[in-house]
């Protein structure tokens, strides 16, 4: 099955009330849907097309393999969506016309190919080595930047030959996670994704995603929350997407993450990101 087919298959029904059951291939953190995949499911249901803004506010983790209620309400200001479990709202979002233009975005290049690699996992939709539906992206970090260049795998094309939005939203969200992790030394989750899709790149065109480490800033009222900005551009340098994404650090969450990642990453790589949770060098 292609990735775009798997995302379409995750949505059942039509109209205002649907059911979303995300395949386990869309995992981000263990047993949790990748934020980029949920936002792409909202975009699929809204079916707006063209330049658009995708916003998602994540209140709790989104489980995989379980049917969840998905409500969609269309209004003059866009398509408003809610993802619900039996005990309440998991995510609220909107797909609407953009509020910003490409002119105001500061686009930076990703780190060089010899920069420090960032940790990967086996199952993650963004970076998983064993995830056949995933992106298989390898992000890097230097003193200034987090990001990387990604060449699309097969399975990420729309019917019109453009790159599926799920690839863009996932790349942006993944870069924002590592910007937050490097700034705090903690794992956590992205809680607010505000993505503007400026252009539709070709399905086979490489994409460069990047965010400046110096631009990551904690909220004055609650320093667990860090604001990040990330952009994506195609091989011609054209801005494809820009995003403002909030990362919340969860103290202790990196302990479980590091335990699983030690099987596929050098300890030194994990120590550079999560020094408090990685065994010291011998």
C-alpha positions as CSV (number, residue, x, y, z in Angstrom):
1,X,0.0,0.0,0.0
2,X,1.2,3.5,-0.8
3,X,1.4,6.1,2.0
4,X,-1.2,8.3,0.3
5,X,-3.6,5.3,0.1
6,X,-3.0,4.4,3.7
7,X,-4.0,8.0,4.8
8,X,-7.1,7.9,2.7
9,X,-8.0,4.5,4.0
10,X,-7.7,5.8,7.6
11,X,-10.8,8.1,7.0
12,X,-14.2,6.4,6.9
13,X,-17.5,8.0,6.1
14,X,-18.4,11.4,4.8
15,X,-20.2,14.5,5.8
16,X,-19.8,16.1,9.2
17,X,-19.2,12.9,11.2
18,X,-16.4,10.5,10.2
19,X,-14.1,8.0,11.7
20,X,-10.3,8.2,11.7
21,X,-8.3,5.1,12.4
22,X,-4.6,5.8,11.8
23,X,-2.4,2.9,10.8
24,X,0.5,2.2,13.1
25,X,2.9,3.2,10.3
26,X,1.9,6.8,11.2
27,X,3.6,6.6,14.6
28,X,5.7,9.5,16.0
29,X,6.5,8.9,19.6
30,X,5.9,5.3,20.8
31,X,2.2,4.3,20.5
32,X,1.3,7.9,19.4
33,X,0.4,9.3,16.0
34,X,2.9,11.7,14.4
35,X,1.5,15.2,14.7
36,X,2.2,15.8,11.0
37,X,0.0,12.8,10.0
38,X,-3.0,14.0,12.0
39,X,-2.7,17.4,10.5
40,X,-2.6,15.8,7.0
41,X,-5.7,13.8,7.8
42,X,-7.5,17.1,8.6
43,X,-6.3,18.5,5.3
44,X,-7.6,15.4,3.5
45,X,-11.0,15.7,5.0
46,X,-11.2,19.5,4.4
47,X,-10.2,19.0,0.7
48,X,-9.5,22.7,0.2
49,X,-6.5,22.5,-2.1
50,X,-4.3,25.4,-3.3
51,X,-2.5,27.7,-0.9
52,X,-3.9,27.1,2.6
53,X,-3.3,27.2,6.3
54,X,-3.4,24.1,8.4
55,X,-3.7,24.6,12.2
56,X,-3.8,21.9,14.8
57,X,-4.0,22.2,18.6
58,X,-3.1,18.9,20.3
59,X,-4.5,18.4,23.8
60,X,-3.6,14.8,24.3
61,X,-1.8,12.0,22.4
62,X,-3.6,10.5,19.4
63,X,-3.6,6.7,19.7
64,X,-3.0,4.4,16.7
65,X,-5.1,1.6,15.4
66,X,-8.2,2.8,17.2
67,X,-11.3,4.3,15.6
68,X,-11.7,7.9,16.7
69,X,-14.5,10.3,15.9
70,X,-13.7,13.1,13.4
71,X,-16.1,16.0,13.2
72,X,-15.8,18.5,10.3
73,X,-17.8,21.8,10.2
74,X,-17.5,24.1,7.2
75,X,-17.8,27.9,7.7
76,X,-16.9,31.1,5.9
77,X,-13.5,31.2,7.6
78,X,-12.6,27.6,6.8
79,X,-13.2,24.0,7.7
80,X,-13.1,23.4,11.5
81,X,-12.3,19.9,12.7
82,X,-12.3,18.0,16.0
83,X,-10.8,14.6,16.7
84,X,-12.4,12.9,19.7
85,X,-12.0,9.8,21.8
86,X,-14.7,8.5,24.2
87,X,-13.4,10.8,27.0
88,X,-13.0,14.0,25.1
89,X,-11.3,16.1,22.5
90,X,-7.8,15.0,21.4
91,X,-7.1,17.6,18.6
92,X,-8.9,20.7,17.3
93,X,-7.9,22.2,14.0
94,X,-8.8,24.4,11.0
95,X,-8.0,24.3,7.3
96,X,-8.5,27.8,5.9
97,X,-7.1,30.4,3.5
98,X,-3.6,31.6,4.4
99,X,-3.1,34.6,6.7
100,X,0.6,35.2,5.6
101,X,2.4,35.3,2.3
102,X,5.6,33.7,1.2
103,X,7.3,37.1,1.1
104,X,7.6,37.4,4.8
105,X,9.2,34.0,5.5
106,X,12.9,33.8,6.4
107,X,14.2,30.8,4.6
108,X,17.4,29.2,5.7
109,X,19.4,26.3,4.5
110,X,19.7,23.0,6.4
111,X,22.9,21.9,8.0
112,X,25.7,20.5,5.9
113,X,25.7,16.8,5.2
114,X,28.7,16.3,7.6
115,X,26.8,18.0,10.5
116,X,25.8,15.9,13.5
117,X,23.1,13.4,12.7
118,X,20.0,13.4,14.9
119,X,18.6,10.2,16.5
120,X,16.4,7.9,14.5
121,X,14.2,5.0,15.4
122,X,12.8,1.8,13.8
123,X,9.1,2.7,13.7
124,X,8.8,6.5,13.4
125,X,6.8,7.7,10.4
126,X,9.4,10.4,9.8
127,X,12.7,8.7,10.5
128,X,11.9,5.0,11.1
129,X,14.4,2.6,9.4
130,X,11.8,-0.2,9.3
131,X,8.7,1.8,8.4
132,X,8.0,1.0,4.8
133,X,5.3,3.7,4.6
134,X,7.4,6.4,6.3
135,X,9.6,9.1,4.9
136,X,12.9,7.7,6.1
137,X,14.3,11.2,6.6
138,X,17.7,11.9,8.3
139,X,17.8,15.2,10.0
140,X,21.0,16.9,11.2
141,X,22.0,19.7,13.5
142,X,24.9,22.1,13.8
143,X,25.3,25.1,16.1
144,X,22.8,27.2,14.2
145,X,20.3,25.0,12.4
146,X,18.2,21.8,12.5
147,X,17.0,20.3,9.3
148,X,17.9,18.2,6.3
149,X,17.3,17.5,2.6
150,X,14.8,14.7,1.8
151,X,14.2,13.0,-1.5
152,X,10.7,11.6,-1.7
153,X,10.1,7.9,-1.6
154,X,7.5,6.3,-3.8
155,X,4.0,6.5,-2.4
156,X,3.9,10.2,-1.6
157,X,2.4,11.5,-4.8
158,X,-1.1,12.8,-5.2
159,X,-3.3,11.9,-8.1
160,X,-2.2,15.1,-9.8
161,X,1.5,14.3,-9.5
162,X,2.2,16.7,-6.6
163,X,3.9,15.8,-3.3
164,X,1.3,14.8,-0.7
165,X,0.8,17.3,2.1
166,X,1.5,14.6,4.7
167,X,5.2,14.6,3.7
168,X,5.5,18.4,4.2
169,X,3.6,18.5,7.5
170,X,5.6,15.6,8.9
171,X,9.0,17.1,7.9
172,X,8.1,20.4,9.5
173,X,6.8,18.7,12.7
174,X,9.8,16.5,13.0
175,X,12.3,19.4,12.6
176,X,10.3,21.3,15.3
177,X,10.5,18.4,17.7
178,X,14.3,18.3,17.5
179,X,14.6,22.0,17.8
180,X,12.7,21.8,21.0
181,X,14.6,18.8,22.3
182,X,18.0,20.4,21.6
183,X,16.9,23.6,23.4
184,X,15.7,21.8,26.5
185,X,17.5,18.4,26.7
186,X,14.1,16.9,27.1
187,X,11.7,14.9,25.0
188,X,8.0,16.0,24.8
189,X,5.5,16.7,22.0
190,X,4.5,19.4,19.6
191,X,1.2,20.8,20.8
192,X,0.3,23.5,18.3
193,X,1.1,23.2,14.6
194,X,0.4,26.3,12.4
195,X,1.5,25.4,8.9
196,X,1.0,27.5,5.7
197,X,1.3,25.6,2.4
198,X,2.6,28.1,-0.1
199,X,3.1,25.8,-3.1
200,X,2.7,22.2,-4.3
201,X,6.1,20.7,-5.2
202,X,6.4,17.9,-7.7
203,X,6.2,14.4,-6.2
204,X,9.8,13.5,-7.1
205,X,11.4,16.9,-6.1
206,X,13.8,17.0,-3.1
207,X,12.7,19.1,-0.2
208,X,15.0,21.0,2.2
209,X,13.6,21.6,5.7
210,X,15.3,23.9,8.3
211,X,14.8,25.8,11.4
212,X,17.1,28.2,13.3
213,X,18.1,27.1,16.8
214,X,18.5,30.7,18.0
215,X,14.9,31.4,17.1
216,X,13.6,28.8,19.6
217,X,12.2,30.7,22.6
218,X,10.3,29.7,25.7
219,X,7.0,31.2,26.6
220,X,7.4,33.7,29.4
221,X,4.3,32.4,31.3
222,X,5.3,28.8,31.0
223,X,8.9,27.9,30.0
224,X,8.1,24.3,29.3
225,X,6.6,25.5,26.0
226,X,9.0,26.6,23.3
227,X,8.1,28.3,20.0
228,X,9.8,27.2,16.9
229,X,9.8,28.3,13.2
230,X,10.5,26.0,10.3
231,X,10.4,26.3,6.6
232,X,10.5,23.9,3.6
233,X,11.7,24.7,0.1
234,X,12.1,22.7,-3.1
235,X,15.3,22.1,-5.1
236,X,14.8,25.4,-7.0
237,X,14.8,27.3,-3.7
238,X,11.0,28.0,-3.9
239,X,9.3,28.3,-0.5
240,X,6.9,25.3,-0.2
241,X,5.8,25.8,3.4
242,X,6.4,27.7,6.6
243,X,5.4,26.8,10.1
244,X,5.2,28.1,13.6
245,X,5.2,25.0,15.9
246,X,5.0,24.8,19.7
247,X,7.1,22.2,21.5
248,X,6.3,21.3,25.1
249,X,9.1,19.7,27.2
250,X,8.0,16.8,29.4
251,X,10.5,16.1,32.1
252,X,11.5,12.4,32.2
253,X,9.9,11.6,28.8
254,X,13.3,11.2,27.2
255,X,14.1,8.2,29.5
256,X,11.8,5.8,27.7
257,X,12.7,7.3,24.3
258,X,16.4,6.9,24.8
259,X,16.1,3.3,26.0
260,X,14.5,2.3,22.7
261,X,16.8,4.5,20.6
262,X,20.0,3.1,22.0
263,X,19.5,0.0,19.9
264,X,19.8,2.0,16.6
265,X,21.9,5.1,17.5
266,X,25.4,5.6,18.9
267,X,25.3,6.7,22.6
268,X,27.2,9.8,21.8
269,X,24.5,11.0,19.4
270,X,21.8,10.5,22.0
271,X,24.0,12.1,24.7
272,X,24.3,15.3,22.6
273,X,20.5,15.7,22.7
274,X,19.5,14.1,25.9
275,X,22.5,14.3,28.2
276,X,20.6,13.7,31.4
277,X,19.1,10.4,30.1
278,X,22.0,8.8,28.3
279,X,24.7,6.6,30.0
280,X,28.0,8.4,30.3
281,X,30.9,7.4,28.0
282,X,33.2,4.8,29.4
